[in-house]
């Protein structure tokens, strides 16, 4: 056997050995369905990985179980996420395609963890420097009482600092007390979904009572640019505050905070985002305003509520007088409608916050709650 033949055989032997080592290491890769970022925990951040890889094709996993059990990933997929995680981990149901069923795997296994969890390194934004995400209250303390309903726009970006390349967003909303009966998010007006190319999600924080996790993701590396309402936070205050509030207090302060914000672009780069918080001052129903002889009426209607600029007031009876009280019980404005049954009020220059609209008619006094917010 000549040297050329021996050298050729040696090269083939080395190549075969390397191939077998690669194959062996691949056979030992393990995944848990739903843990798309392979960090040992199924949470809302996994949805951004699934959304980014959406539509990708790779090897089918023989054990296509979607429940949270350790399963072998026999072959890696051709592509990796920029952080090095293979696309194969995003295929929660093992059918060889990243699609809706993989979102379902996250939903089914949400909050499950392995023995080892590696925390994600999410950059923390700096207020005034990085992109803002705001709970839009106009900076006002929201003063509320039992049964009150709030809608707070969540604004991502601004006219002076728009999002240049949005592909996915995940964040957590938390509050610090027991006086909220309902805490949900409405994504109906999310600006990145103008073309219908987005998946969105919300779920109570596993093991916690006061908050939820939220996520929005485009399908595939398909970024869009813009700013404005990304979601709307809906809050309902408990309707039995007399028994819930401490006996020696007329009010409590509840802080709502948006934090742990992961924004990715169409290159899957993480963009720092500055979070926000707002304050709810929750009052006993007999302490919210200093007016004692008012009762809820059935004769008036206000819309829109919350209001930003113009407010339409309609009454079933001729109106003798309209008095607006602020949340401290102080008379804010008075109007003389001269018996009209409808009136338009300009509220654009009113401070954001909580008001009572009180209407005097021949049958007595009717009142209704009003929230004024400003989007700019």
Order of alpha helices (4+ residues) and beta strands (2+ residues): alpha-beta-alpha-beta-alpha-beta-beta-beta-beta-beta-beta-beta-beta-beta-beta-alpha-beta-beta-beta-beta-beta-beta-beta-beta-beta-beta-beta
